Amino acid sequence: MHKVKPAMFGSGFCLALFILLLIGSLGAEPGQFGTPKGDEGTRIFKATEHPNYSGQFRLTGQGTVLVGSMHDLSPWDHLDYAGKRLNPVPGRILIEVDERANTGLVLVDFVEGADRYRIVFDRFAGAVPYQDGGIATRVYEHGDSGNGDPLYPKTWLYLAGWGKADVFKNDSLLLKDYAAHFMVMERSRDPKTHEVRYPTKRSLPGGETDPAGMEIDLWVRSKDQNTMNFPPYETFIHLYWEEVTWR
């Protein structure tokens, strides 16, 4: 076997080899840029763990769909998993919130028949820790997540809020200080059949949503119960938007 002698290589090669070895040793040092620390490179980070996180969210939703009707008489189903009573209406949603401060505005305008409706959701408060003071980002909710009620599939929330809203009809106050909840979430409805495949027996741990799509959902509900309705509230307004724009 032919042996390579060190003298066969010039000083330039030796210098390059030394630099490569130095870079390799620096990269292995803990705390160096680009070096994973333990398992932190694969876990999901909280928003506040990002040094440039502003907490400012500005989104709009178009393609407004009202689940059921504002004129429904009890008994009604305003979750409509089967997708049989979905009512596309002219309208939009505007979200401008500060997640860190738990402040901002969610404004909804839509028209059904001869009536114009406006929902003003601007008081945010968290009742449990995962709601993070009223506005939260990057959490799971619903289904078997252990967070929230099981009315909807377990879903990843890019952004969500909980608090109180007022509803106006033709500029007159219709509902005051009703519980409200918005979710910027994974797509819940099949894009062809419009059904929510929930609840179903599943073999995989993820929820019955489609992470390849996104939607905004808004719920406004009363304190008063009515077990004839689904969900069992006297009032439950449900709208969603599948055309989501981040600004």
N, C-alpha and C positions, 0 to 999 in steps of 0.2 A: 504494500500500500504506500502511495506517495504521501509523505508528510509535508504539511505546509509550514514553512518557517516564518516567524514574525517579521523577518527582514524583507519578506516578499511584498509586504504591504507598506504603502507610504505613510507619512505622518498625517495626511489628510484623512485617511481611512481610520486611523487610530483615534483622531479627535472626534470624528463622527460617531464612532462606537462608544466613546466615553460620554458624549452628550446623550445618546440614546439610553445608556445605562443610568445616567443621572436623572433623566426624565422619568424612567420607569421607577426608580427608587422614590422620587418625590411623589408620584401618583399613588404609591402604596401607603404614604404617610397619612394617618388619620387627620381629618380636618382640611385636607387639600381640596381644591375646587374639582367637582366632578367625581369625587370618591364616595360611593354609598356608605352610609353608616348603619351597620346592622341591617335591619329589614326596612329601613325608612324609604328605600327606593321603590318599594312595591306597595306600600299601604296608601290609603286615600287620605290626603291631607285636609285639615280644616282650612277654610278660607283665610283665617287669621294667621296661619302658619306661612303664608306667602308674603314676602317683604313689601310687595307693591300693591297689596290688596287695598282697594279704595272703599269697598262696601257700597258703592253707588251702582244701582241697577236701573236701567232705562229700557223698557220693552214695550212693544205694541202687539196686539193680536187682531187679525182680520179674519173674515169668514165666520161670523158669529152664528152660533147654533144655540137655540133655546131648547132645553129638554122639556117637552110638554108645552104647556101654554100658561100664560099669566092668568087666564080665565078658567082654568080647570076647576071642576067641582070634585070634592072628595067622593069616592076614593080615587087617588091618582098615583102614578109611578114617575117620579122625577129623577130617577137614576137610569131607568130604561136600559138595562143590560142588553136587551134584544135589539135595540136600535130601531124600534118601530114608531116612536113618537118624537122624532127629532125635527125641529122646526128652524130651518135657516132663516135668519132675519137680518135686515140691514143694521149694522152697528160695528162697534170696535171696543177694545179695552186698551187703556193706557196705564202702564205701571212705571212709577218713578219713586223709588224708595232708597233709604239709607239703611242697609242691613245692620250696620254697627250701632246706629243710634235708635233703631226701631221706629223710624219716622218716615213719612212720605205720603203718597197718594196713589190709590188705585181707582180709576175713573172708568165707568162703563156707560156707554150710550147705546140704546137699541130701540127699534120700532117694531111693534107687533100690531098689525091691523091699522087702526086709526090712532093708536096711542103711542106716545113717546115715553120711554123710561130712562132714568139715569140712576146709577148706583154710585154713591160716594163712600169709599172705604178709606178712612184716614185716621182711625184710632186703632193702634196695634198694642196687644198685650199678650204675653205668654202665660198659659195656665200650668204648664208642665215643663221640665227642663229642656226637652228636645226642641221646644218652640223658641228657645233662645231669646226670651223677652218680647216676642211678638212677630219678628221677622227672622227667618232662618234660611240657610243655604246648605246644600250638600248633605241631606239627611234622607233616610227612608221613612215612609209613613204608610199607614193603612194595611189591609190584608193581615198577614201573619208577622208583620214587622215588629210588633210590640209597641208601636207608636200610633196613637190615634185609634179611631174606630175601624171596624172591618167592613165598612160599607163599600169600599172600592179596593181594587187589587193593590198589593204591595208595590210601591213605585218609588223611584229615585226622584227626589225633589231638587231641581236645580235652584229653586227659590220658592219660598212659601210664606204666607202671612196669616195671622189669626187676630181677630179683634171685633170691632163694631162698625156697622155701616148703616147709612140711611138710603132709602129708595124713594125716588120721586116719580110721579106719573103726571105727564103733561105739566111739569113745573110745580106741582103741588105735592107736599110731603105725604107719602103713602105708608112707609114703615120707618120707624125711628129706633136707632140703637139696637138693631138686630145683629145676632151673631153672624160673622162672616169669615170666610176662609178662601184664600186663593192659592193655587198650585201651578207652578211652571214645572211640568212633569214629563215623564215618558209617555208616548202615545198609548192610550188605553183602548181605542176602538179600531177594529179591523177596517182598513181603508176601503174595502169593497163592500162588506156586509154591514158595517157600522155597529157591529155588536161588540160588547165587552165580554170577553171569554172568562167570565167570573161568576160565581165561584166554580172552580174545576179541580179535579184531583190531578195533581201534577207530580212528576218524578224529579224535576229539577228545582233547586232552591229559589231561583229568581221569581219575581212576581209575574202575573199574567199580562204584563205590558210589553210593548215593543220598543226597546232602546234605540231603534233606528229612526224613530220619529219623536216629535215633541208636540205638546199642546199646553194650553193654559185652561184651567178649570176654575170657576168661581161658584161658591155656594153661599147663599144667604138664608138663614133659617131662624124660626121663632123658638122661644122657650117652651111655648105650649105644645103639648104632645097630641097626636091623633093617630091611634094604632090602625086606623083604616087606610092610612096613606103609607107610601114607601118613598123615602125614609119616614118614620113615624112622627112627623111634626105637622103642626097645623099649617105652617108655611115653610116651603123649601124651594127656593129659586136656584136653578142650576143652568149655567151657561158654559160653553167651552169654545175654544178657538184653536184651529189646527195650523193657521198661518201665523207663525211667530217670528217676529223681527227683533233682534237685539240691536240697540242703538248706542 
